[in-house]
Amino acid sequence: MNVDYQVLTFKNQIKPKDIGGLGVELDQRKGSGNYAKERTQFNIEYVGLDNHPTLSSKVYETIYSNNIHFNKGDNTNILNGCIITSGPEFFRKLGLPMKDTGRVHVEGNHIGEPIFCPDIKTKEDIPEKILEYFDESYRFMSNIVGKENVVYAGVHFDEDTPHMHFYFLPIVNQVKRKVFETDENGKRITKQIYTKDNTIKNVPVQKKDANGKSVYEIEYGKFLNSDEFWKQLGGKASFAKLQDQYNEYITSKGFELDRGQVGANKHHQDKAEHNIKVLEDKIDKLNKELEMNKRINEVELKTNKEINNINEEELLNPSKDIFKKYKDKDVEKLIDYSKEIKKENIMSKNELEKKELKIEKLENQISQFKSGKTYSDKEKVIANQERIINEQKGIIESLTEEVQSLKAKLNRLLNVFHEKLNSAYLAVAHLLGFKNVNKDNVNHDLMDYKVQDINQKHEPRYNKSTKDKSDDYEL
């Protein structure tokens, strides 16, 4: 029996620069996904952009209108998010019609297997049970983060697998602040330190208690603080705890989903399994290389041993008496010569054995090529690279369209500005009594000078004796 796993993938590092592209993907359905435009009409929004032109404008308006304190730096994790889904079999069991896309998986646990997508032609093709599943998922996440902090939540049926995008502001009601030493005037006391680039920097001195521990104070209010948000949910164990809580909640609503490996999101699980497979292949290759090198070393050791064991008696036997008629010096020369010959024979034998091992290694490589394994691996790598290239092309096209749209908008604004400016200058010319002037022949330089001259003549004069600030100027 196949097991259906829950997939809860959290994103807690969405920077200000990331919001624009994310908003385009969510609202305009442009990005790196496989979007089926004919199914986009069936997407569901629990929380949309409302009347905001972009996700970014909604995020910042929500922050400012609710008096939320936040760090305005580029590295602030301004948004957090979560993607909720399961495998295609789970949705098929709930009654969603699925069809073969004609594509296959190029990575993960299902390499080579066909990819299926929803076969939706009308709203009635989406079973109530699936809508209920996403309703309950939205309810669960809203209760965790606070419904008022959700800036976008929607279900997409126009990609390969139905899934929910859920994005929220990580808001906490209190933060722990450092307390710094101050002088009698309440000004912070600083000290000089050397930075990494060997420059001197003044930093405030943190206050210490009687035990030498740093002093903190609790500040209450509304704060956008991703680190503190997850710390209050359990710190390093927060993701795992949420996985457990979600599984307990969703199964209590009648949806049979397995929790999966503890402490692992599906993405991380797939990545870990892929890394393990890569390491196993490397280890197998290294073991084979090690075995081959071991055999070559054995040949070398055997050769050295045979050379060291060359015996003069063996070289002269069995006809040792023949050498008696030779002088000792001549016999020594003959022995040395015999040793060299035997060394050469041993070395030749050594080279022969090593070449045989190399031939064996090459034959193994040829066998792998013939089996198609090497080609198969390369095809998978190429397919994956092509997929990444296509994704990047999609992003480039999307950004190019955005730039062109912004340029067109800017040109329209400039044209309107020039028309208004021309009209204003024309009015000034008429007021000054200029004749034979129309919108096509207004001298901008002259009008600019005249406008400055008029403004200088009508500059407000400050009245120091007036107490009411609304009457500070005489008109």
TIFI-418910 format. One record per residue (C-alpha): x, y, z; residue in three letters; residue number from 1. Coordinates in Angstrom, 2 decimals, decimal comma, padded with zeros to 5 digits, always signed. Layout:
% residues N
VEXRO        u        v        w  residuo  num
VEXRO        X        Y        Z      ALA  NUM
...
//
This chain:
% residues 475
VEXRO        u        v        w  residuo  num
VEXRO  +000,00  +000,00  +000,00      MET    1
VEXRO  +001,34  +003,44  -000,99      ASN    2
VEXRO  +001,78  +005,93  +001,85      VAL    3
VEXRO  +000,77  +009,57  +001,29      ASP    4
VEXRO  +003,11  +012,05  +002,96      TYR    5
VEXRO  +002,37  +015,57  +004,12      GLN    6
VEXRO  +004,60  +018,25  +002,60      VAL    7
VEXRO  +005,09  +021,40  +004,67      LEU    8
VEXRO  +008,02  +023,46  +003,36      THR    9
VEXRO  +008,79  +026,60  +005,36      PHE   10
VEXRO  +010,57  +029,69  +004,00      LYS   11
VEXRO  +011,82  +032,08  +006,69      ASN   12
VEXRO  +014,34  +034,18  +004,76      GLN   13
VEXRO  +012,37  +036,29  +002,28      ILE   14
VEXRO  +014,20  +039,63  +001,91      LYS   15
VEXRO  +012,75  +042,93  +000,60      PRO   16
VEXRO  +014,43  +042,32  -002,79      LYS   17
VEXRO  +012,61  +038,96  -003,10      ASP   18
VEXRO  +009,08  +040,30  -002,69      ILE   19
VEXRO  +008,77  +041,78  -006,19      GLY   20
VEXRO  +009,47  +038,53  -008,04      GLY   21
VEXRO  +007,33  +036,55  -005,58      LEU   22
VEXRO  +004,40  +038,91  -006,11      GLY   23
VEXRO  +004,65  +038,60  -009,91      VAL   24
VEXRO  +004,64  +034,80  -009,62      GLU   25
VEXRO  +001,64  +034,72  -007,26      LEU   26
VEXRO  -000,47  +037,40  -008,96      ASP   27
VEXRO  +000,54  +037,27  -012,62      GLN   28
VEXRO  +001,63  +033,61  -012,72      ARG   29
VEXRO  +005,00  +034,39  -014,25      LYS   30
VEXRO  +008,18  +032,70  -013,11      GLY   31
VEXRO  +009,97  +029,36  -013,23      SER   32
VEXRO  +006,94  +027,06  -012,82      GLY   33
VEXRO  +005,05  +025,01  -015,41      ASN   34
VEXRO  +001,91  +027,14  -015,53      TYR   35
VEXRO  -001,13  +025,85  -017,45      ALA   36
VEXRO  -002,96  +029,10  -018,28      LYS   37
VEXRO  -006,21  +027,26  -019,01      GLU   38
VEXRO  -006,32  +026,11  -015,35      ARG   39
VEXRO  -005,31  +029,44  -013,74      THR   40
VEXRO  -009,00  +030,42  -013,55      GLN   41
VEXRO  -009,52  +027,61  -011,02      PHE   42
VEXRO  -006,91  +028,94  -008,57      ASN   43
VEXRO  -008,31  +029,98  -005,17      ILE   44
VEXRO  -007,33  +032,99  -003,05      GLU   45
VEXRO  -008,06  +033,03  +000,68      TYR   46
VEXRO  -006,13  +036,27  +001,10      VAL   47
VEXRO  -005,28  +038,18  -002,07      GLY   48
VEXRO  -003,62  +041,49  -002,90      LEU   49
VEXRO  -007,02  +043,22  -002,55      ASP   50
VEXRO  -006,72  +046,68  -004,12      ASN   51
VEXRO  -002,93  +046,82  -003,88      HIS   52
VEXRO  -001,05  +046,90  -007,21      PRO   53
VEXRO  +001,78  +044,68  -005,90      THR   54
VEXRO  +002,54  +042,29  -003,06      LEU   55
VEXRO  +005,28  +044,68  -001,93      SER   56
VEXRO  +002,85  +047,60  -001,53      SER   57
VEXRO  +000,48  +045,41  +000,49      LYS   58
VEXRO  +003,29  +044,22  +002,77      VAL   59
VEXRO  +004,53  +047,74  +003,56      TYR   60
VEXRO  +001,06  +049,25  +003,92      GLU   61
VEXRO  +000,15  +046,46  +006,37      THR   62
VEXRO  +003,32  +047,16  +008,35      ILE   63
VEXRO  +002,85  +050,94  +008,53      TYR   64
VEXRO  -000,92  +050,97  +009,06      SER   65
VEXRO  -000,58  +048,59  +012,02      ASN   66
VEXRO  +002,36  +050,50  +013,60      ASN   67
VEXRO  +004,65  +047,49  +013,37      ILE   68
VEXRO  +008,29  +048,17  +014,26      HIS   69
VEXRO  +010,81  +046,65  +011,84      PHE   70
VEXRO  +014,39  +046,91  +010,63      ASN   71
VEXRO  +014,44  +048,69  +007,25      LYS   72
VEXRO  +017,70  +047,08  +006,13      GLY   73
VEXRO  +018,10  +044,96  +003,00      ASP   74
VEXRO  +018,90  +041,85  +005,05      ASN   75
VEXRO  +015,66  +041,89  +007,05      THR   76
VEXRO  +013,63  +038,68  +006,74      ASN   77
VEXRO  +010,50  +040,69  +006,04      ILE   78
VEXRO  +008,25  +037,81  +004,99      LEU   79
VEXRO  +007,93  +034,17  +005,99      ASN   80
VEXRO  +006,03  +031,56  +004,07      GLY   81
VEXRO  +004,92  +027,97  +003,78      CYS   82
VEXRO  +003,97  +025,67  +000,90      ILE   83
VEXRO  +001,48  +022,92  +001,78      ILE   84
VEXRO  +000,78  +019,93  -000,46      THR   85
VEXRO  +001,17  +016,16  -000,89      SER   86
VEXRO  +001,90  +013,74  -003,73      GLY   87
VEXRO  -000,36  +013,33  -006,80      PRO   88
VEXRO  -001,66  +009,99  -005,47      GLU   89
VEXRO  -003,14  +011,74  -002,42      PHE   90
VEXRO  -005,18  +014,10  -004,63      PHE   91
VEXRO  -006,14  +011,26  -006,95      ARG   92
VEXRO  -007,54  +009,33  -003,95      LYS   93
VEXRO  -009,60  +012,39  -003,01      LEU   94
VEXRO  -011,20  +012,26  -006,47      GLY   95
VEXRO  -009,18  +014,78  -008,50      LEU   96
VEXRO  -008,85  +013,67  -012,15      PRO   97
VEXRO  -005,19  +013,53  -013,24      MET   98
VEXRO  -003,56  +013,20  -016,66      LYS   99
VEXRO  -000,10  +012,37  -018,01      ASP  100
VEXRO  +001,86  +015,51  -018,98      THR  101
VEXRO  +004,21  +013,63  -021,31      GLY  102
VEXRO  +007,14  +014,72  -019,16      ARG  103
VEXRO  +009,21  +012,62  -016,74      VAL  104
VEXRO  +011,00  +013,33  -013,47      HIS  105
VEXRO  +014,70  +014,15  -014,03      VAL  106
VEXRO  +015,75  +014,12  -010,36      GLU  107
VEXRO  +014,68  +012,92  -006,92      GLY  108
VEXRO  +013,25  +009,53  -006,02      ASN  109
VEXRO  +011,11  +009,23  -009,16      HIS  110
VEXRO  +013,68  +009,71  -011,95      ILE  111
VEXRO  +012,27  +008,50  -015,25      GLY  112
VEXRO  +008,69  +008,20  -013,96      GLU  113
VEXRO  +005,88  +010,12  -015,74      PRO  114
VEXRO  +004,66  +013,45  -014,33      ILE  115
VEXRO  +000,90  +013,84  -013,84      PHE  116
VEXRO  -001,10  +017,06  -013,49      CYS  117
VEXRO  -004,75  +017,94  -012,67      PRO  118
VEXRO  -007,24  +017,34  -015,49      ASP  119
VEXRO  -009,62  +020,21  -014,65      ILE  120
VEXRO  -012,03  +021,70  -017,16      LYS  121
VEXRO  -014,73  +023,08  -014,83      THR  122
VEXRO  -015,01  +023,95  -011,12      LYS  123
VEXRO  -017,05  +020,81  -010,66      GLU  124
VEXRO  -013,92  +018,75  -011,45      ASP  125
VEXRO  -012,43  +019,85  -008,11      ILE  126
VEXRO  -013,82  +017,56  -005,37      PRO  127
VEXRO  -015,19  +019,15  -002,18      GLU  128
VEXRO  -012,83  +016,97  -000,15      LYS  129
VEXRO  -009,80  +018,70  -001,72      ILE  130
VEXRO  -011,27  +022,15  -001,01      LEU  131
VEXRO  -011,87  +021,02  +002,58      GLU  132
VEXRO  -008,23  +019,84  +002,84      TYR  133
VEXRO  -006,93  +023,28  +001,85      PHE  134
VEXRO  -009,54  +025,06  +004,03      ASP  135
VEXRO  -008,28  +023,16  +007,07      GLU  136
VEXRO  -004,63  +023,80  +006,13      SER  137
VEXRO  -005,33  +027,54  +005,87      TYR  138
VEXRO  -007,17  +027,48  +009,21      ARG  139
VEXRO  -004,26  +025,69  +010,91      PHE  140
VEXRO  -001,59  +028,14  +009,65      MET  141
VEXRO  -003,75  +031,22  +010,36      SER  142
VEXRO  -004,16  +030,14  +013,97      ASN  143
VEXRO  -000,38  +029,75  +014,29      ILE  144
VEXRO  +000,69  +033,11  +012,81      VAL  145
VEXRO  -002,40  +035,26  +013,44      GLY  146
VEXRO  -004,95  +035,86  +010,68      LYS  147
VEXRO  -004,23  +039,62  +010,72      GLU  148
VEXRO  -000,60  +038,92  +009,75      ASN  149
VEXRO  -001,40  +036,90  +006,61      VAL  150
VEXRO  -000,63  +038,92  +003,46      VAL  151
VEXRO  -001,26  +036,17  +000,90      TYR  152
VEXRO  -002,79  +032,69  +000,92      ALA  153
VEXRO  -003,92  +030,83  -002,16      GLY  154
VEXRO  -004,19  +027,42  -003,83      VAL  155
VEXRO  -002,74  +026,83  -007,28      HIS  156
VEXRO  -004,28  +024,21  -009,55      PHE  157
VEXRO  -002,44  +025,44  -012,67      ASP  158
VEXRO  +000,83  +023,61  -011,89      GLU  159
VEXRO  +001,71  +019,91  -011,80      ASP  160
VEXRO  +000,55  +019,28  -008,23      THR  161
VEXRO  -002,10  +021,31  -006,34      PRO  162
VEXRO  -000,50  +023,27  -003,50      HIS  163
VEXRO  -001,11  +026,17  -001,13      MET  164
VEXRO  +001,12  +029,25  -000,87      HIS  165
VEXRO  +000,87  +030,89  +002,55      PHE  166
VEXRO  +002,86  +034,09  +003,29      TYR  167
VEXRO  +002,78  +036,09  +006,50      PHE  168
VEXRO  +004,55  +038,76  +008,56      LEU  169
VEXRO  +006,47  +037,13  +011,45      PRO  170
VEXRO  +005,08  +039,37  +014,22      ILE  171
VEXRO  +005,91  +039,10  +017,94      VAL  172
VEXRO  +004,42  +041,13  +020,82      ASN  173
VEXRO  +007,64  +041,52  +022,76      GLN  174
VEXRO  +011,37  +041,62  +022,14      VAL  175
VEXRO  +014,42  +041,50  +024,37      LYS  176
VEXRO  +016,58  +044,62  +024,05      ARG  177
VEXRO  +020,15  +045,19  +025,22      LYS  178
VEXRO  +020,62  +047,76  +028,01      VAL  179
VEXRO  +023,64  +050,07  +027,58      PHE  180
VEXRO  +025,71  +052,04  +030,09      GLU  181
VEXRO  +024,97  +055,80  +030,18      THR  182
VEXRO  +026,66  +058,84  +031,73      ASP  183
VEXRO  +025,06  +061,39  +034,11      GLU  184
VEXRO  +023,43  +063,11  +031,11      ASN  185
VEXRO  +021,82  +059,90  +029,88      GLY  186
VEXRO  +024,19  +059,61  +026,92      LYS  187
VEXRO  +025,48  +056,17  +025,98      ARG  188
VEXRO  +029,03  +055,35  +027,01      ILE  189
VEXRO  +031,13  +053,98  +024,15      THR  190
VEXRO  +034,44  +052,21  +023,81      LYS  191
VEXRO  +036,85  +051,85  +020,90      GLN  192
VEXRO  +037,41  +048,52  +019,21      ILE  193
VEXRO  +039,38  +047,39  +016,17      TYR  194
VEXRO  +037,33  +046,02  +013,27      THR  195
VEXRO  +038,35  +043,21  +010,92      LYS  196
VEXRO  +039,84  +045,71  +008,45      ASP  197
VEXRO  +041,98  +047,13  +011,31      ASN  198
VEXRO  +040,04  +050,39  +011,69      THR  199
VEXRO  +038,86  +051,88  +014,98      ILE  200
VEXRO  +035,14  +051,90  +015,72      LYS  201
VEXRO  +033,16  +053,32  +018,66      ASN  202
VEXRO  +030,59  +050,86  +020,07      VAL  203
VEXRO  +028,21  +051,28  +023,04      PRO  204
VEXRO  +029,07  +049,47  +026,28      VAL  205
VEXRO  +026,43  +046,94  +027,33      GLN  206
VEXRO  +025,35  +047,10  +030,94      LYS  207
VEXRO  +026,29  +044,21  +033,29      LYS  208
VEXRO  +024,59  +043,04  +036,46      ASP  209
VEXRO  +026,30  +042,20  +039,79      ALA  210
VEXRO  +027,25  +038,75  +038,44      ASN  211
VEXRO  +028,82  +040,16  +035,29      GLY  212
VEXRO  +025,98  +039,03  +033,01      LYS  213
VEXRO  +024,66  +041,28  +030,24      SER  214
VEXRO  +021,47  +043,16  +031,14      VAL  215
VEXRO  +018,39  +043,07  +028,90      TYR  216
VEXRO  +014,94  +044,64  +029,08      GLU  217
VEXRO  +011,62  +043,49  +027,64      ILE  218
VEXRO  +009,91  +045,88  +025,21      GLU  219
VEXRO  +006,24  +045,34  +024,40      TYR  220
VEXRO  +004,45  +046,24  +021,17      GLY  221
VEXRO  +004,27  +044,88  +017,62      LYS  222
VEXRO  +007,60  +043,85  +016,14      PHE  223
VEXRO  +008,49  +042,20  +012,83      LEU  224
VEXRO  +011,22  +039,79  +013,93      ASN  225
VEXRO  +011,62  +036,44  +012,17      SER  226
VEXRO  +014,30  +035,10  +014,52      ASP  227
VEXRO  +012,28  +035,89  +017,64      GLU  228
VEXRO  +009,08  +034,53  +016,02      PHE  229
VEXRO  +010,60  +031,08  +015,47      TRP  230
VEXRO  +012,42  +031,19  +018,80      LYS  231
VEXRO  +009,08  +031,64  +020,56      GLN  232
VEXRO  +007,72  +028,64  +018,63      LEU  233
VEXRO  +010,54  +026,40  +019,84      GLY  234
VEXRO  +013,81  +027,59  +018,31      GLY  235
VEXRO  +015,67  +024,90  +016,35      LYS  236
VEXRO  +012,88  +022,41  +017,04      ALA  237
VEXRO  +010,13  +024,80  +015,83      SER  238
VEXRO  +009,85  +023,35  +012,30      PHE  239
VEXRO  +009,64  +019,79  +013,60      ALA  240
VEXRO  +007,04  +020,79  +016,19      LYS  241
VEXRO  +004,89  +022,47  +013,54      LEU  242
VEXRO  +005,14  +019,35  +011,37      GLN  243
VEXRO  +003,90  +017,27  +014,32      ASP  244
VEXRO  +001,10  +019,70  +015,17      GLN  245
VEXRO  -000,05  +019,91  +011,55      TYR  246
VEXRO  -000,08  +016,13  +011,19      ASN  247
VEXRO  -002,11  +015,72  +014,38      GLU  248
VEXRO  -004,55  +018,42  +013,22      TYR  249
VEXRO  -004,99  +017,33  +009,59      ILE  250
VEXRO  -005,42  +013,62  +010,45      THR  251
VEXRO  -008,03  +014,59  +013,06      SER  252
VEXRO  -009,98  +016,13  +010,16      LYS  253
VEXRO  -010,02  +012,80  +008,30      GLY  254
VEXRO  -007,05  +013,20  +005,95      PHE  255
VEXRO  -004,65  +010,25  +006,10      GLU  256
VEXRO  -001,22  +011,76  +005,70      LEU  257
VEXRO  +002,01  +010,36  +007,11      ASP  258
VEXRO  +004,28  +012,69  +009,09      ARG  259
VEXRO  +007,42  +011,47  +007,27      GLY  260
VEXRO  +010,93  +011,65  +008,63      GLN  261
VEXRO  +011,19  +013,68  +011,83      VAL  262
VEXRO  +012,90  +017,02  +011,36      GLY  263
VEXRO  +012,87  +016,90  +007,56      ALA  264
VEXRO  +010,85  +018,78  +004,98      ASN  265
VEXRO  +010,19  +016,89  +001,76      LYS  266
VEXRO  +012,58  +019,13  -000,14      HIS  267
VEXRO  +015,32  +018,54  +002,40      HIS  268
VEXRO  +014,53  +014,83  +002,45      GLN  269
VEXRO  +014,86  +014,54  -001,34      ASP  270
VEXRO  +018,06  +016,58  -001,27      LYS  271
VEXRO  +019,53  +014,43  +001,51      ALA  272
VEXRO  +018,68  +011,22  -000,34      GLU  273
VEXRO  +020,20  +012,61  -003,53      HIS  274
VEXRO  +023,39  +013,58  -001,65      ASN  275
VEXRO  +023,56  +010,11  -000,09      ILE  276
VEXRO  +023,24  +008,50  -003,54      LYS  277
VEXRO  +026,01  +010,75  -004,92      VAL  278
VEXRO  +028,26  +009,88  -001,97      LEU  279
VEXRO  +027,52  +006,17  -002,34      GLU  280
VEXRO  +028,50  +006,32  -006,04      ASP  281
VEXRO  +031,71  +008,16  -005,13      LYS  282
VEXRO  +032,51  +005,66  -002,39      ILE  283
VEXRO  +031,91  +002,75  -004,79      ASP  284
VEXRO  +034,20  +004,33  -007,36      LYS  285
VEXRO  +036,87  +005,05  -004,73      LEU  286
VEXRO  +036,65  +001,47  -003,45      ASN  287
VEXRO  +037,24  +000,15  -006,98      LYS  288
VEXRO  +040,16  +002,54  -007,46      GLU  289
VEXRO  +041,51  +001,50  -004,05      LEU  290
VEXRO  +041,28  -002,17  -004,97      GLU  291
VEXRO  +043,05  -001,57  -008,27      MET  292
VEXRO  +045,79  +000,49  -006,58      ASN  293
VEXRO  +046,13  -002,17  -003,92      LYS  294
VEXRO  +046,75  -004,83  -006,56      ARG  295
VEXRO  +049,28  -002,58  -008,32      ILE  296
VEXRO  +051,07  -001,98  -004,99      ASN  297
VEXRO  +051,14  -005,73  -004,38      GLU  298
VEXRO  +052,89  -006,15  -007,74      VAL  299
VEXRO  +055,42  -003,45  -006,77      GLU  300
VEXRO  +056,06  -005,05  -003,36      LEU  301
VEXRO  +056,44  -008,48  -004,92      LYS  302
VEXRO  +058,93  -007,05  -007,44      THR  303
VEXRO  +061,02  -005,33  -004,76      ASN  304
VEXRO  +061,02  -008,49  -002,66      LYS  305
VEXRO  +062,18  -010,64  -005,58      GLU  306
VEXRO  +064,95  -008,16  -006,40      ILE  307
VEXRO  +066,14  -008,07  -002,80      ASN  308
VEXRO  +066,14  -011,88  -002,64      ASN  309
VEXRO  +068,38  -012,40  -005,63      ILE  310
VEXRO  +070,96  -014,92  -004,39      ASN  311
VEXRO  +074,48  -015,21  -005,75      GLU  312
VEXRO  +074,45  -018,98  -005,17      GLU  313
VEXRO  +071,32  -019,32  -007,30      GLU  314
VEXRO  +072,92  -017,27  -010,04      LEU  315
VEXRO  +076,04  -019,48  -010,15      LEU  316
VEXRO  +074,42  -022,89  -009,66      ASN  317
VEXRO  +074,14  -025,55  -010,95      PRO  318
VEXRO  +077,50  -025,25  -012,74      SER  319
VEXRO  +079,45  -023,35  -010,13      LYS  320
VEXRO  +082,63  -025,31  -010,84      ASP  321
VEXRO  +082,82  -023,85  -014,33      ILE  322
VEXRO  +083,73  -020,45  -012,80      PHE  323
VEXRO  +086,72  -021,81  -010,86      LYS  324
VEXRO  +089,05  -021,19  -013,75      LYS  325
VEXRO  +088,08  -017,50  -013,76      TYR  326
VEXRO  +089,64  -014,92  -011,53      LYS  327
VEXRO  +087,61  -013,68  -008,56      ASP  328
VEXRO  +087,29  -010,26  -010,13      LYS  329
VEXRO  +085,82  -011,73  -013,31      ASP  330
VEXRO  +083,43  -013,90  -011,31      VAL  331
VEXRO  +082,15  -010,82  -009,43      GLU  332
VEXRO  +081,55  -009,07  -012,72      LYS  333
VEXRO  +079,61  -012,05  -014,01      LEU  334
VEXRO  +077,54  -012,15  -010,80      ILE  335
VEXRO  +076,75  -008,45  -011,09      ASP  336
VEXRO  +075,81  -008,90  -014,73      TYR  337
VEXRO  +073,55  -011,85  -013,85      SER  338
VEXRO  +071,88  -009,79  -011,13      LYS  339
VEXRO  +071,09  -007,03  -013,61      GLU  340
VEXRO  +069,61  -009,51  -016,07      ILE  341
VEXRO  +067,38  -011,01  -013,38      LYS  342
VEXRO  +066,32  -007,52  -012,25      LYS  343
VEXRO  +065,33  -006,70  -015,81      GLU  344
VEXRO  +063,33  -009,90  -016,06      ASN  345
VEXRO  +061,53  -009,13  -012,78      ILE  346
VEXRO  +060,85  -005,51  -013,84      MET  347
VEXRO  +059,52  -006,69  -017,20      SER  348
VEXRO  +057,24  -009,10  -015,42      LYS  349
VEXRO  +056,12  -006,24  -013,14      ASN  350
VEXRO  +055,28  -003,96  -016,08      GLU  351
VEXRO  +053,41  -006,78  -017,75      LEU  352
VEXRO  +051,22  -007,37  -014,68      GLU  353
VEXRO  +050,50  -003,64  -014,27      LYS  354
VEXRO  +049,52  -003,36  -017,93      LYS  355
VEXRO  +047,20  -006,31  -017,53      GLU  356
VEXRO  +045,53  -004,50  -014,61      LEU  357
VEXRO  +045,17  -001,33  -016,69      LYS  358
VEXRO  +043,63  -003,39  -019,50      ILE  359
VEXRO  +041,16  -004,80  -016,95      GLU  360
VEXRO  +040,31  -001,25  -015,78      LYS  361
VEXRO  +039,73  -000,06  -019,35      LEU  362
VEXRO  +037,58  -003,12  -020,10      GLU  363
VEXRO  +035,41  -002,23  -017,08      ASN  364
VEXRO  +034,98  +001,31  -018,38      GLN  365
VEXRO  +034,08  +000,00  -021,85      ILE  366
VEXRO  +031,56  -002,32  -020,23      SER  367
VEXRO  +029,93  +000,63  -018,46      GLN  368
VEXRO  +029,67  +002,55  -021,73      PHE  369
VEXRO  +028,19  -000,48  -023,50      LYS  370
VEXRO  +025,63  -000,95  -020,71      SER  371
VEXRO  +024,46  +002,63  -021,25      GLY  372
VEXRO  +024,86  +003,56  -017,57      LYS  373
VEXRO  +027,34  +006,34  -018,29      THR  374
VEXRO  +025,19  +007,72  -021,10      TYR  375
VEXRO  +022,12  +007,48  -018,87      SER  376
VEXRO  +023,83  +009,42  -016,08      ASP  377
VEXRO  +024,97  +012,10  -018,53      LYS  378
VEXRO  +021,48  +012,36  -020,06      GLU  379
VEXRO  +020,02  +012,92  -016,57      LYS  380
VEXRO  +022,57  +015,64  -015,86      VAL  381
VEXRO  +021,93  +017,28  -019,25      ILE  382
VEXRO  +018,15  +017,09  -018,76      ALA  383
VEXRO  +018,48  +018,70  -015,34      ASN  384
VEXRO  +020,75  +021,44  -016,71      GLN  385
VEXRO  +018,29  +022,11  -019,57      GLU  386
VEXRO  +015,48  +022,40  -017,03      ARG  387
VEXRO  +017,49  +024,93  -014,98      ILE  388
VEXRO  +018,37  +026,88  -018,15      ILE  389
VEXRO  +014,69  +027,01  -019,16      ASN  390
VEXRO  +013,74  +028,19  -015,68      GLU  391
VEXRO  +016,34  +030,99  -015,84      GLN  392
VEXRO  +015,13  +031,95  -019,33      LYS  393
VEXRO  +011,60  +032,20  -017,98      GLY  394
VEXRO  +012,77  +034,48  -015,16      ILE  395
VEXRO  +014,75  +036,65  -017,63      ILE  396
VEXRO  +011,70  +036,93  -019,93      GLU  397
VEXRO  +009,52  +037,88  -016,97      SER  398
VEXRO  +011,97  +040,54  -015,79      LEU  399
VEXRO  +012,36  +041,86  -019,35      THR  400
VEXRO  +008,58  +042,24  -019,61      GLU  401
VEXRO  +008,52  +044,07  -016,26      GLU  402
VEXRO  +011,30  +046,45  -017,37      VAL  403
VEXRO  +009,52  +047,18  -020,66      GLN  404
VEXRO  +006,25  +047,77  -018,81      SER  405
VEXRO  +007,96  +050,15  -016,36      LEU  406
VEXRO  +009,66  +052,01  -019,24      LYS  407
VEXRO  +006,31  +052,44  -021,00      ALA  408
VEXRO  +004,71  +053,66  -017,78      LYS  409
VEXRO  +007,58  +056,11  -017,18      LEU  410
VEXRO  +007,27  +057,46  -020,75      ASN  411
VEXRO  +003,54  +058,00  -020,23      ARG  412
VEXRO  +004,19  +059,85  -016,96      LEU  413
VEXRO  +006,87  +062,00  -018,63      LEU  414
VEXRO  +004,51  +062,90  -021,48      ASN  415
VEXRO  +001,78  +063,87  -019,00      VAL  416
VEXRO  +004,32  +065,89  -017,00      PHE  417
VEXRO  +005,53  +067,74  -020,11      HIS  418
VEXRO  +001,94  +068,48  -021,15      GLU  419
VEXRO  +001,09  +069,86  -017,70      LYS  420
VEXRO  +004,32  +071,90  -017,58      LEU  421
VEXRO  +003,67  +073,27  -021,05      ASN  422
VEXRO  +000,13  +074,19  -020,07      SER  423
VEXRO  +001,35  +075,92  -016,88      ALA  424
VEXRO  +004,01  +077,91  -018,76      TYR  425
VEXRO  +001,42  +078,88  -021,38      LEU  426
VEXRO  -000,85  +080,20  -018,62      ALA  427
VEXRO  +002,05  +082,23  -017,16      VAL  428
VEXRO  +002,77  +083,68  -020,62      ALA  429
VEXRO  -000,87  +084,73  -021,02      HIS  430
VEXRO  -000,91  +086,33  -017,55      LEU  431
VEXRO  +002,25  +088,27  -018,36      LEU  432
VEXRO  +000,64  +089,59  -021,54      GLY  433
VEXRO  +002,78  +087,73  -024,06      PHE  434
VEXRO  +001,22  +087,81  -027,51      LYS  435
VEXRO  +001,27  +085,32  -030,36      ASN  436
VEXRO  +002,10  +082,49  -027,97      VAL  437
VEXRO  +000,61  +079,00  -028,02      ASN  438
VEXRO  +001,43  +075,58  -026,60      LYS  439
VEXRO  +003,73  +074,78  -029,54      ASP  440
VEXRO  +006,04  +077,79  -029,20      ASN  441
VEXRO  +006,34  +078,40  -025,44      VAL  442
VEXRO  +009,94  +079,30  -024,55      ASN  443
VEXRO  +010,60  +077,09  -021,50      HIS  444
VEXRO  +013,85  +078,82  -020,51      ASP  445
VEXRO  +012,17  +082,23  -020,57      LEU  446
VEXRO  +009,12  +080,98  -018,69      MET  447
VEXRO  +011,31  +079,28  -016,08      ASP  448
VEXRO  +013,08  +082,59  -015,47      TYR  449
VEXRO  +009,74  +084,45  -015,25      LYS  450
VEXRO  +008,32  +081,90  -012,81      VAL  451
VEXRO  +011,36  +082,26  -010,53      GLN  452
VEXRO  +011,05  +086,04  -010,71      ASP  453
VEXRO  +007,34  +085,88  -009,75      ILE  454
VEXRO  +008,04  +083,49  -006,87      ASN  455
VEXRO  +010,76  +085,76  -005,47      GLN  456
VEXRO  +008,40  +088,74  -005,51      LYS  457
VEXRO  +005,74  +086,76  -003,63      HIS  458
VEXRO  +008,01  +085,02  -001,09      GLU  459
VEXRO  +006,21  +084,88  +002,32      PRO  460
VEXRO  +007,68  +087,10  +005,02      ARG  461
VEXRO  +008,13  +085,61  +008,49      TYR  462
VEXRO  +006,24  +087,47  +011,27      ASN  463
VEXRO  +008,14  +086,93  +014,54      LYS  464
VEXRO  +005,44  +088,57  +016,74      SER  465
VEXRO  +002,73  +086,05  +015,83      THR  466
VEXRO  +002,27  +083,19  +018,37      LYS  467
VEXRO  -000,12  +081,05  +016,36      ASP  468
VEXRO  +001,90  +078,83  +014,00      LYS  469
VEXRO  -000,92  +078,86  +011,47      SER  470
VEXRO  -000,32  +082,66  +011,15      ASP  471
VEXRO  +003,48  +082,46  +010,93      ASP  472
VEXRO  +003,45  +083,77  +007,37      TYR  473
VEXRO  +002,04  +086,95  +005,85      GLU  474
VEXRO  +000,47  +086,39  +002,49      LEU  475
//
